[in-house]
């Protein structure tokens, strides 16, 4: 069940005039839009695919490119005095903190409390409730898309929908649905107890395996590591329409939550697979820098691991394939309903 005409349909680019595109919100500037959305006040929705005013661009290209847009800074470091310091709380401190890429995690994750996965869904400080703003952010951008469509701005309807799809894609990744995908991460961080840095160290440990898991998938899709068979396998899983009929769309908020619950149930397996599959954290975990560790030597090592058959690799590939098949069904369903 494909989305009709998606391969060939075009939309005409127009610059973002909030008075026209988002007529009804009583906005006068892009900064007012940013403040209403509580995103970085300096964000300006710049173009990245060479759009020219009045000229058509493939709708599919808009969706694909701008589904990455929420990762371009709009949700990052929002707690400074000149931004929205009132957003910061103990829950956000335990979901990434104030600085760097991790500071956007609270909006790019949904940690549900799930009765079918009670151990995986336990979390601090809200043990028996959900955490994370991904469902509401996805729904917010769908509302902007609907308003742009209503105001005859199909480019911005597509672009805002692309932003919305980012949040559902994020929570399809198991590391975006639980604080500790496997409690083995806690044991790995125990040496930090003596130094009093337990939360910071657990965050670094989980960040390393989180980034390794998702960046390796991206590198396979780009053809930079792994095999062409693995690349085709993942792409075919995304394109496989066999599960489309099983997904009942009841709005983006519900779609993100349902996707997160599906991913949560794979998170324990994914967490353990990551520990077994990816290179070990070297030396002192307290002093470990996850980003610097993932250097050229690390990528060469990971590439070799993807090219060597093993039961752990098979489990990893099976998990990602199932994740992509579910995500593809959600994306097609949402796009078909909203555009």
C-alpha positions in Angstrom: 0.0 0.0 0.0 2.1 2.9 -1.3 1.4 6.6 -1.0 -0.1 7.7 -4.4 2.1 9.9 -6.7 4.8 10.4 -4.0 7.6 9.6 -6.5 6.5 12.2 -9.0 4.5 14.9 -7.1 6.0 18.3 -6.8 5.3 21.3 -4.6 6.2 24.9 -5.3 8.7 26.5 -2.9 7.7 29.8 -1.2 9.6 31.5 1.6 8.2 31.2 5.0 5.7 34.1 5.5 4.1 33.2 8.7 1.2 35.6 8.2 0.2 33.7 5.1 1.5 30.1 5.6 0.3 30.0 9.2 -2.7 32.4 9.0 -4.8 31.9 12.0 -2.0 31.8 14.6 -1.7 35.6 14.7 2.1 35.6 14.1 4.1 38.4 12.6 7.6 36.9 12.3 9.5 33.7 12.3 10.9 34.5 15.8 7.3 34.7 17.1 6.8 31.3 15.6 9.9 30.0 17.3 8.7 31.3 20.6 5.3 29.9 20.2 6.8 26.5 19.4 9.4 27.0 22.2 12.3 26.1 19.9 15.6 27.9 19.6 14.6 31.6 19.2 17.3 32.1 16.6 16.1 29.3 14.4 15.1 30.4 10.9 13.9 27.3 8.8 16.6 27.8 6.2 16.6 25.8 2.9 18.9 22.9 2.3 17.9 21.4 -1.1 18.5 24.4 -3.3 14.9 25.6 -3.4 14.1 28.7 -5.6 11.0 30.7 -4.9 8.2 29.9 -7.4 10.0 26.7 -8.6 8.8 23.2 -8.0 10.6 20.6 -5.9 9.9 17.0 -5.4 7.6 16.4 -2.4 9.4 13.2 -1.6 12.7 15.2 -1.5 11.2 17.7 0.9 9.9 15.0 3.2 13.2 13.1 3.2 15.5 16.1 3.7 13.5 17.9 6.3 12.6 14.8 8.4 16.1 15.5 9.8 15.3 19.2 10.6 14.6 18.8 14.3 18.2 17.6 14.6 19.6 20.9 13.2 19.4 22.8 16.5 15.9 23.8 17.0 15.5 21.6 20.1 19.0 22.0 21.5 20.2 23.8 24.6 16.8 25.4 25.3 17.5 26.1 29.0 19.7 29.1 28.7 18.5 32.4 30.3 17.7 33.9 26.9 15.7 30.8 25.8 13.2 28.8 28.0 14.9 28.1 31.4 11.4 27.3 32.8 11.5 24.0 30.8 14.3 22.6 32.8 13.5 20.1 35.6 14.8 16.9 37.2 13.2 14.8 34.5 15.3 16.6 31.8 18.4 16.4 34.0 18.0 12.6 33.8 17.2 12.6 30.1 20.4 14.3 28.8 21.0 17.5 30.7 21.5 21.1 29.6 24.3 21.0 27.1 25.2 19.6 23.7 23.2 17.2 21.5 22.0 15.3 24.5 20.0 18.4 25.7 17.4 17.8 22.9 16.8 14.2 24.0 13.8 15.1 26.1 11.9 16.1 23.0 13.2 13.3 20.8 12.3 10.5 23.1 9.3 8.9 24.7 9.8 6.6 27.7 6.4 5.0 28.2 5.3 3.1 31.3 4.2 -0.1 29.7 2.4 -2.8 31.6 3.7 -5.4 29.1 7.3 -4.3 29.8 7.3 -3.2 33.4 11.1 -3.7 34.0 12.2 -2.0 30.8 9.8 0.9 31.4 10.9 1.7 35.0 12.6 5.1 35.1 13.6 7.9 37.4 12.1 10.2 38.7 8.7 9.2 37.3 8.7 5.4 37.9 5.1 4.6 37.0 4.5 7.3 34.3 5.8 8.3 30.9 8.5 10.8 30.1 9.5 12.6 27.0 7.9 15.1 24.6 8.2 13.3 21.3 4.4 12.6 20.9 3.4 16.2 21.6 6.2 17.5 19.3 5.1 15.2 16.5 1.5 16.3 16.9 2.5 20.0 17.0 4.2 19.8 13.6 1.3 17.9 12.2 -1.0 20.8 13.2 1.4 23.3 11.5 1.3 21.0 8.4 -2.5 21.0 8.4 -2.7 24.8 8.8 -0.2 25.3 5.9 -2.2 22.9 3.7 -5.4 24.8 4.7 -3.7 28.1 3.7 -2.6 26.7 0.2 1.1 26.3 1.1 1.8 22.7 0.0 5.6 23.1 0.3 5.3 24.1 4.0 2.6 21.4 4.6 5.2 18.8 3.4 8.1 20.4 5.3 6.3 20.6 8.6 5.1 17.0 8.1 8.7 16.0 7.5 9.6 17.6 10.8 6.8 15.6 12.5 8.0 12.3 11.0 11.3 12.9 12.7 9.8 12.3 16.1 8.1 9.0 15.2 11.4 7.9 13.5 13.3 8.7 16.7 11.1 6.7 19.0 11.3 3.7 16.6 14.9 3.4 17.9 14.9 1.4 21.1 17.4 3.6 22.8 14.8 6.5 22.6 12.2 4.6 24.7 14.0 3.7 27.9 16.6 5.1 30.3 18.5 1.8 30.6 17.8 -0.7 27.7 19.5 -3.3 29.8 20.5 -3.1 33.4 24.0 -4.2 32.4 24.6 -0.5 31.7 24.2 0.2 35.4 26.8 -2.5 36.3 29.2 -1.0 33.8 28.9 2.4 35.6 29.4 1.1 39.1 33.1 2.2 39.3 31.8 5.8 39.2 30.0 5.4 42.5 33.1 6.1 44.4 33.6 9.4 42.6 30.0 10.4 42.9 29.5 10.7 39.2 27.1 7.9 38.7 24.4 9.7 36.6 26.9 11.4 34.4 28.7 8.2 33.8 25.6 6.1 33.1 24.6 8.8 30.6 28.0 8.5 28.8 27.9 4.7 28.7 24.3 4.6 27.3 25.1 7.5 24.9 28.0 5.5 23.4 25.9 2.4 22.7 23.0 4.6 21.6 25.1 6.5 19.1 26.9 3.4 18.0 23.6 1.6 17.3 22.0 4.3 15.2 25.1 5.7 13.5 26.0 2.2 12.3 22.6 1.8 10.8 23.0 5.2 9.0 26.4 4.2 7.7 25.1 0.9 6.3 22.2 2.8 4.6 24.8 5.3 3.1 27.0 2.3 2.0 30.0 3.4 4.1 30.2 0.2 6.1 28.8 -3.3 6.0 27.6 -5.1 2.9 25.4 -4.1 0.0 23.1 -7.0 1.1 22.6 -5.4 4.5 21.9 -2.1 2.9 19.3 -3.6 0.6 17.8 -5.6 3.4 17.2 -2.4 5.5 15.8 -0.4 2.6 13.5 -3.2 1.6 12.2 -3.4 5.2 11.4 0.3 5.1 9.6 -0.1 1.7 7.8 -3.3 2.7 4.0 -2.5 2.7 2.8 -5.8 4.2 2.2 -4.4 7.6 0.6 -1.1 6.5 -3.0 -2.4 7.0 -2.2 -3.3 10.6 -1.5 0.4 11.6 -4.6 2.3 12.6 -3.8 6.0 12.5 -5.5 8.0 15.2 -3.4 11.2 15.1 0.3 11.7 15.4 0.4 11.8 19.2 -1.0 8.3 19.4 1.2 7.2 16.5 4.4 8.2 18.3 3.3 6.6 21.5 2.4 3.3 19.8 5.7 3.3 17.9 7.6 3.9 21.2 5.8 1.0 22.9 6.7 -1.3 20.0 10.4 -0.2 20.2 10.5 -0.4 24.0 9.7 -4.2 23.8 12.9 -4.6 21.6 15.0 -2.3 23.8 16.3 -4.9 26.2 17.5 -7.1 23.3 19.0 -4.1 21.4 20.8 -3.0 24.5 22.4 -6.4 25.1 23.2 -6.8 21.4 25.0 -3.5 21.4 27.2 -4.5 24.3 28.1 -7.8 22.7 28.5 -6.4 19.2 30.3 -3.0 19.4 33.9 -2.3 20.6 34.3 -2.3 24.3 34.7 1.0 26.2 38.4 1.2 26.9 40.1 2.2 30.2 38.4 4.3 32.8 34.7 4.8 32.1 34.7 8.0 34.2 37.2 9.6 31.7 35.6 8.1 28.6 34.5 10.4 25.7 32.0 8.6 23.5 32.4 10.9 20.5 36.2 10.9 20.4 36.3 7.2 20.8 34.3 6.7 17.5 37.2 7.6 15.3 38.5 6.1 12.0 39.9 3.1 13.8 36.6 2.5 15.5 34.7 2.6 12.2 37.2 0.2 10.6 36.6 -2.2 13.5 32.8 -1.9 13.2 32.9 -2.4 9.5 34.8 -5.7 10.0 32.2 -6.8 12.6 29.4 -6.2 10.1 31.2 -8.3 7.5 31.9 -11.2 9.8 29.1 -13.7 10.3 28.1 -14.2 14.0 24.9 -15.0 16.0 25.1 -11.5 17.6 25.2 -9.8 14.1 22.2 -11.9 13.0 20.2 -10.8 16.0 21.2 -7.2 15.4 20.2 -7.3 11.8 16.9 -9.0 12.6 16.0 -6.4 15.2 16.8 -3.5 12.9 14.8 -5.1 10.0 11.7 -5.4 12.2 12.2 -1.9 13.5 12.4 -0.5 9.9 9.4 -2.5 8.7 7.2 -1.1 11.5 8.6 2.5 10.9 7.9 2.3 7.2 4.3 1.3 7.8 3.8 4.3 10.2 5.4 6.8 7.8 3.4 5.7 4.8 0.2 5.7 6.8 0.8 9.2 8.3 1.8 10.7 5.0 -1.2 9.2 3.2 -3.6 10.6 5.8 -2.0 14.0 6.2 -1.0 15.1 2.7 
